[in-house]
């Protein structure tokens, strides 16, 4: 399975710990992590995955690999800036959002549009304009988040 981890390029220490735990859990289960490959949540998730000998794929926004973090296994250079936010949700079978700002919201939106499950951990809590809930699932622990991704991705396949 490919699990996307999305979140801010800058993160709090708590978000960093969460991202690290999520990345490690992804790798320990034999899954591949895909993310934006830069700093903050992305770096910590990659660091966690690499600590368990996992594979990390980075969808980079720039024209070269110079801004990727040191824990990326496979860099994909796009040169398309924020438009890369459509690639991560389409590539992943499920996503985990940790913290984040508007870029993370953008990726959550694309994931929901294409029918990919999204687990949030200290990230966006959304309702539709008519007040209806969105299918985001809130989790507090990395193991629960990846359990949920596995279960929901299997149902979405």
C-alpha positions as CSV (number, residue, x, y, z in Angstrom):
1,X,0.0,0.0,0.0
2,X,1.1,3.6,-0.6
3,X,0.3,6.0,2.3
4,X,0.5,9.7,1.8
5,X,1.6,11.9,4.7
6,X,0.6,15.5,4.3
7,X,1.3,18.5,6.6
8,X,3.1,21.7,7.0
9,X,6.6,22.5,5.9
10,X,7.0,24.0,9.4
11,X,5.6,22.0,12.3
12,X,5.4,22.1,16.0
13,X,7.5,19.6,18.1
14,X,4.3,17.6,18.8
15,X,3.4,17.5,15.1
16,X,6.9,16.4,14.3
17,X,6.7,13.5,16.8
18,X,3.3,12.5,15.4
19,X,4.7,12.6,11.8
20,X,7.7,10.5,12.8
21,X,5.5,7.9,14.5
22,X,3.2,7.7,11.4
23,X,6.2,7.3,9.1
24,X,7.7,4.6,11.2
25,X,4.3,2.8,11.4
26,X,3.9,2.9,7.6
27,X,7.4,1.4,7.1
28,X,7.0,-1.2,9.9
29,X,3.9,-2.6,8.0
30,X,5.8,-2.8,4.7
31,X,4.0,0.1,3.1
32,X,5.5,2.9,1.0
33,X,5.3,6.6,2.2
34,X,4.6,9.3,-0.4
35,X,4.8,13.0,0.6
36,X,6.1,16.4,-0.6
37,X,9.6,15.5,0.5
38,X,10.6,18.8,2.1
39,X,10.8,20.0,5.7
40,X,8.5,19.9,8.7
41,X,5.9,17.1,8.8
42,X,7.3,15.7,5.5
43,X,10.8,15.4,6.9
44,X,9.8,13.9,10.1
45,X,7.5,11.3,8.4
46,X,10.4,10.4,6.1
47,X,12.8,10.2,9.0
48,X,10.4,7.8,10.8
49,X,10.0,5.6,7.8
50,X,13.7,5.4,7.2
51,X,14.3,4.5,10.8
52,X,12.4,1.3,10.0
53,X,14.1,0.8,6.6
54,X,11.1,2.1,4.7
55,X,10.8,3.5,1.3
56,X,10.0,7.2,1.0
57,X,8.8,8.9,-2.3
58,X,8.9,12.7,-2.6
59,X,6.8,14.6,-5.0
60,X,9.0,17.8,-5.2
61,X,7.6,21.1,-6.4
62,X,10.8,22.6,-7.7
63,X,13.1,22.1,-10.7
64,X,15.7,20.0,-8.9
65,X,16.3,17.9,-5.8
66,X,18.0,20.6,-3.8
67,X,15.1,21.2,-1.4
68,X,14.4,17.6,-0.6
69,X,15.0,16.3,2.9
70,X,17.8,13.8,3.6
71,X,15.4,10.9,4.3
72,X,13.9,10.8,0.9
73,X,14.6,7.5,-1.0
74,X,13.0,8.3,-4.3
75,X,12.8,12.0,-5.4
76,X,10.4,12.9,-8.2
77,X,11.2,16.4,-9.5
78,X,8.1,18.0,-11.0
79,X,8.9,21.7,-11.6
80,X,5.1,22.4,-11.1
81,X,5.0,24.1,-7.7
82,X,1.8,23.7,-5.8
83,X,0.2,21.8,-8.7
84,X,2.1,18.8,-7.3
85,X,-0.6,18.8,-4.5
86,X,-2.8,16.9,-7.0
87,X,-0.2,14.1,-7.4
88,X,0.2,13.0,-3.8
89,X,-3.6,12.2,-3.3
90,X,-3.8,10.5,-6.6
91,X,-0.7,8.3,-5.9
92,X,-1.6,7.4,-2.3
93,X,-4.2,4.7,-1.4
94,X,-4.9,6.6,1.7
95,X,-3.6,9.8,3.4
96,X,-2.7,10.9,6.9
97,X,-2.8,14.7,7.5
98,X,-0.7,15.9,10.4
99,X,-1.2,19.6,11.3
100,X,-0.7,21.8,8.3
101,X,-2.1,24.9,6.8
102,X,-3.6,25.8,3.4
103,X,-1.4,23.5,1.3
104,X,-2.5,20.6,3.5
105,X,-6.1,21.7,3.1
106,X,-5.6,21.7,-0.7
107,X,-4.3,18.1,-0.6
108,X,-7.2,17.0,1.6
109,X,-9.6,18.5,-0.8
110,X,-8.0,16.7,-3.8
111,X,-8.0,13.4,-1.9
112,X,-11.8,13.8,-1.1
113,X,-12.5,14.7,-4.7
114,X,-10.8,11.5,-6.0
115,X,-12.4,9.4,-3.3
116,X,-9.2,8.6,-1.2
117,X,-9.6,8.1,2.5
118,X,-8.1,10.8,4.8
119,X,-7.2,10.4,8.4
120,X,-6.4,13.6,10.3
121,X,-4.2,13.9,13.3
122,X,-4.4,17.5,14.7
123,X,-5.3,18.7,11.2
124,X,-8.3,20.2,9.6
125,X,-11.8,19.5,10.8
126,X,-14.3,20.2,7.9
127,X,-18.0,20.3,7.3
128,X,-19.7,21.1,4.0
129,X,-21.5,24.5,3.6
130,X,-24.8,22.8,4.4
131,X,-23.4,21.5,7.6
132,X,-22.9,17.9,6.5
133,X,-19.8,16.1,7.7
134,X,-17.0,15.2,5.5
135,X,-15.6,11.6,5.5
136,X,-12.4,12.6,7.4
137,X,-11.5,10.2,10.2
138,X,-9.8,11.6,13.3
139,X,-7.1,9.5,15.0
140,X,-4.8,10.2,18.0
141,X,-2.3,7.3,17.6
142,X,-0.1,6.3,14.6
143,X,-1.0,2.7,14.8
144,X,-4.7,3.6,14.8
145,X,-4.2,5.9,11.9
146,X,-2.5,3.3,9.8
147,X,-5.1,0.6,10.8
148,X,-7.8,3.0,9.6
149,X,-5.9,3.7,6.3
150,X,-5.6,0.0,5.6
151,X,-9.3,-0.6,6.4
152,X,-10.6,2.3,4.4
153,X,-8.3,1.8,1.4
154,X,-9.4,-1.8,1.1
155,X,-13.0,-0.6,1.0
156,X,-12.2,2.1,-1.6
157,X,-10.4,-0.3,-3.9
